[in-house]
Amino acid sequence: MATELFRRLFAELVGTALLVLFGAGSVVAALRLGHGALDYPALGMIALAFGLVIAIVVYGFGTTSGAHINPAVSISLAAVRRFPWREVPAYVAAQLVGAVLGAVLVVAVFGTQATQLGGVGSTSLAPGIGYARGVVAEVIGTFLLLFTIMALAVDRRAPPWADFGVYVIGPLIGGVLGAVGYELVARPVREVPAEAPQGAEGEIRGRRVSKGRAGEEGQVTTTSAGSDPP
């Protein structure tokens, strides 16, 4: 029993470390690329990084520990009797250790500058945001997180994760076939006129012409490929 619990705690530790490393690490990477600012493409990269690492952790550790990787998840599941309260302290401790480990790895990859870009890792409110507004924002975000987890991972009526590949493989194959089909059928290469060479582009051809006077050597003139000789 103790060995089984240790395995689950270790899975939570590693899973949370990966979440912080690739999730929070993507924020640091985006800030470095944007010289301290975040634009819409950077936000998309961050969202994709978080989604992928959570999916990987769920696939890798979901059958071992449940892949909570967040104290709020463990406590919330215990509140609705989906997880034993007696194991909550151990899970939370493992998650906190994993989070610290992930943060150390971010600094190891990006250097100490990772802690200075955009206030990453700070627990301070933005200017003009009061304490109550901060609490409401966190309540809404965590509500969405737990609602999704309950619907997709906890509810036994939810579709199995094993079907996830269908929605990845199918669109990829269909997209490639559609692009290839258009190139082969709707837009044949042989019917697309080639662009005329510009300037000195293309093959240079020459011909010898005479000046019309006896005993005088001819000169060579050149014309670009595709042009009519004079």
DATAQUI-V168577 format. One record per residue. N is the residue number from 1. PSI is psi as a letter, one per 20 degrees, with the letter a starting at -180 (* if undefined). NEAR is the number of other C-alpha atoms within 10 Angstrom. Layout:
BEGIN
n=<N & N>
psi=<PSI & PSI>
near=<NEAR & NEAR>
END
This chain:
BEGIN
n=<1 & 2 & 3 & 4 & 5 & 6 & 7 & 8 & 9 & 10 & 11 & 12 & 13 & 14 & 15 & 16 & 17 & 18 & 19 & 20 & 21 & 22 & 23 & 24 & 25 & 26 & 27 & 28 & 29 & 30 & 31 & 32 & 33 & 34 & 35 & 36 & 37 & 38 & 39 & 40 & 41 & 42 & 43 & 44 & 45 & 46 & 47 & 48 & 49 & 50 & 51 & 52 & 53 & 54 & 55 & 56 & 57 & 58 & 59 & 60 & 61 & 62 & 63 & 64 & 65 & 66 & 67 & 68 & 69 & 70 & 71 & 72 & 73 & 74 & 75 & 76 & 77 & 78 & 79 & 80 & 81 & 82 & 83 & 84 & 85 & 86 & 87 & 88 & 89 & 90 & 91 & 92 & 93 & 94 & 95 & 96 & 97 & 98 & 99 & 100 & 101 & 102 & 103 & 104 & 105 & 106 & 107 & 108 & 109 & 110 & 111 & 112 & 113 & 114 & 115 & 116 & 117 & 118 & 119 & 120 & 121 & 122 & 123 & 124 & 125 & 126 & 127 & 128 & 129 & 130 & 131 & 132 & 133 & 134 & 135 & 136 & 137 & 138 & 139 & 140 & 141 & 142 & 143 & 144 & 145 & 146 & 147 & 148 & 149 & 150 & 151 & 152 & 153 & 154 & 155 & 156 & 157 & 158 & 159 & 160 & 161 & 162 & 163 & 164 & 165 & 166 & 167 & 168 & 169 & 170 & 171 & 172 & 173 & 174 & 175 & 176 & 177 & 178 & 179 & 180 & 181 & 182 & 183 & 184 & 185 & 186 & 187 & 188 & 189 & 190 & 191 & 192 & 193 & 194 & 195 & 196 & 197 & 198 & 199 & 200 & 201 & 202 & 203 & 204 & 205 & 206 & 207 & 208 & 209 & 210 & 211 & 212 & 213 & 214 & 215 & 216 & 217 & 218 & 219 & 220 & 221 & 222 & 223 & 224 & 225 & 226 & 227 & 228 & 229 & 230>
psi=<g & h & g & g & g & g & g & h & h & h & g & h & g & g & g & h & g & h & g & g & g & h & f & h & h & h & g & g & g & h & h & g & h & j & l & i & q & p & a & g & h & g & h & g & g & g & g & g & g & g & g & g & h & g & g & g & g & g & h & h & i & g & i & g & i & i & l & g & k & p & h & h & g & g & g & g & h & h & h & j & k & i & p & p & h & h & i & g & g & g & g & g & g & h & h & g & g & h & g & g & g & h & h & h & h & g & h & h & g & i & r & i & h & h & i & i & o & j & k & p & i & q & l & q & q & q & p & i & o & r & g & g & h & g & g & g & g & h & g & g & g & h & g & g & g & h & g & g & g & h & h & h & h & g & p & i & i & q & q & q & i & h & i & h & h & h & i & g & g & g & h & g & g & h & g & g & h & g & g & g & g & g & h & h & g & h & m & q & h & i & i & o & p & q & p & q & q & p & c & j & q & r & p & p & q & q & q & p & q & q & i & i & p & p & i & p & q & r & q & p & q & q & q & q & p & i & q & q & q & *>
near=<5 & 7 & 8 & 11 & 15 & 14 & 13 & 22 & 23 & 19 & 27 & 32 & 25 & 22 & 30 & 28 & 26 & 25 & 25 & 23 & 26 & 23 & 24 & 20 & 25 & 21 & 24 & 27 & 21 & 21 & 19 & 17 & 12 & 12 & 11 & 14 & 12 & 16 & 10 & 8 & 10 & 18 & 14 & 12 & 16 & 22 & 14 & 14 & 19 & 21 & 14 & 15 & 19 & 21 & 14 & 14 & 21 & 20 & 15 & 15 & 19 & 18 & 11 & 17 & 21 & 19 & 26 & 24 & 30 & 18 & 17 & 14 & 20 & 23 & 21 & 14 & 20 & 16 & 12 & 9 & 10 & 13 & 16 & 13 & 14 & 9 & 14 & 18 & 13 & 16 & 25 & 22 & 15 & 25 & 26 & 19 & 17 & 26 & 24 & 16 & 18 & 25 & 23 & 16 & 18 & 24 & 16 & 11 & 13 & 14 & 11 & 12 & 11 & 23 & 16 & 12 & 18 & 16 & 13 & 15 & 13 & 9 & 7 & 10 & 11 & 9 & 6 & 7 & 10 & 10 & 10 & 9 & 12 & 13 & 10 & 11 & 11 & 11 & 12 & 10 & 10 & 14 & 12 & 11 & 13 & 17 & 11 & 12 & 15 & 16 & 13 & 15 & 18 & 15 & 10 & 10 & 9 & 11 & 12 & 10 & 12 & 8 & 9 & 10 & 9 & 10 & 9 & 10 & 10 & 10 & 11 & 12 & 10 & 11 & 11 & 10 & 12 & 11 & 10 & 12 & 12 & 11 & 12 & 10 & 9 & 9 & 11 & 10 & 11 & 7 & 7 & 8 & 7 & 8 & 6 & 11 & 13 & 8 & 7 & 10 & 10 & 12 & 10 & 11 & 13 & 12 & 10 & 11 & 11 & 11 & 11 & 9 & 8 & 7 & 7 & 9 & 11 & 12 & 10 & 9 & 12 & 12 & 15 & 17 & 16 & 12 & 10 & 7 & 12 & 6>
END
